[in-house]
Amino acid sequence: MPVIEVKMWTGRSAEQKKELAESLTKTMAEIGQVSPQSVTVLFVEIEPENWAVGGKLFLTKQS
């Protein structure tokens, strides 16, 4: 039972998440040789102010 966790900033539409879930499920099923019904996709949406790269929060535009 594969579980795919996608962490991303908030703001994607339900349609975008649906399309991504379908694509990830199809790819996992094909490459992992599992049933698509066994694949779980979890979306974890994170506000930019809770995300940092290189020690810098994405509160505002990176300088």
N, C-alpha and C positions, 0 to 999 in steps of 0.2 A: 504494500500500500504506500506508494510514493506520496510525499507531501512537499509541495513547492510553496515557499514563503517569499512573497514579493514585498519588499519594503520600498516605499516611494513617498514623495511629497503628496500632500493632499491636493485635490483639484481635478483629478481625472473623472470623466463622466462614467456613468454606469455602462454605457455602450462601449467605451474604451476598455473598461475592466472585463466586460463580457468577451470582447474580441481577444484580449490577451489571455484570459482563462482558457478559451477554446484552443488557441494556438499552442499554449504551453501544454495543455492536456494531450493534444494530438501528437506533439513532438515527443513528450515523455512516453506515451503509449507505444509509439513506433520504435524509438531507440531503446527504451527499457523493456520492450516486449512484455507489456502488461496491458490489462484491459483499461480502456479509458474510464470506465466506471470506478476503477480503483484509485484514480488520481485525484488528490485534493489540492486545490490552490487557495492559499490564504493571502489576502491583501492587508498589509499593515500600513496605514497611512500616517505619515508623520508631518507635523507642522515644520516649516523651514527653520523656525527659531529653536527647534529641538534637534537640529542636524548640524554637525560641524565637520569640516574637512581641513586638515592641516592646522588644527587648533583654532579655526575661525568659524563662528556661527554664521549661518545664512540669514541673519536678521535683515541685512540690507545688501545691496550690491557689493560683491567682493571688490576690494581695491588692490 
